[in-house]
Amino acid sequence: MNEQFEALKNKYGCHLQVAAALGVTRRTYYNYRNAGDKLPKRVMLAISLLLADDDQESLTAIRESSS
């Protein structure tokens, strides 16, 4: 999982930008990074979408369903 977070960091420039792209706070993002493979499925899905392509409609739907 750490490889995916590093790939996102390389894509967005810094971990803070990745947190913003995921729609979470900095603290929540660091908790996700420390959770390893114990992440919720919706977070894993959002990460895979960010790595694959910036599908904003799918990401918005994930964020709205988690609220």
N, C-alpha and C positions, 0 to 999 in steps of 0.2 A: 504494500500500500504506500510505503514511503516513496517508492519510485514514481507513483502517480502524482503525489503532492509535489515532488521535485519537478516533474514534467510540467505541471500547472504553473509552478513558480517561474520556470524558464519561459513559458508561453506568455504569462501576464507581467513578468518583471519582478514581482515581489509577492510574498505571502499575503500581505495586506490587500493587494489587488485581487488575489484569488478569493479571499474572504468576501470581498465586495461582489465579485462575480457569482459566488454561491449565495449571496444574500444573507450572510450571517455576520455576527460581530467577530472582532479579532479574537476574543477569548474563546468563543464557541469554535472557531476555526482551529485554534491551537489544541482544544480538547479533542477535536476530530483527528488531528495529526497524531496525538498521543494515544488515541484509542486503537490504532493499528487496524486489525481485521475485524474488530467488533463494532464497526460503523453501522448505523441503520441503513436499510436497503435504499431508501430515498436519497440519502447522501451519496452512496456509492453510484446510484444512477445519475445524479447531478454531476458528479465528478467525471464519469465516463462521457456524459454529453459535452462537458466543457472540453475534454481532451479530444473528442471526435470532431466537434464542430460547434460553433456558437448558435445553437438552436434556441433562440430566446423564447419562443412560444412554449417549448417543452419545459424550459427552466422556470418560466413564470408559472406554469401549471403545477410544477412540483412545489414551488414556494407557497402558492395559494393553498394547496392541499395540506400543507404542514401547519398552517396558521390556525 
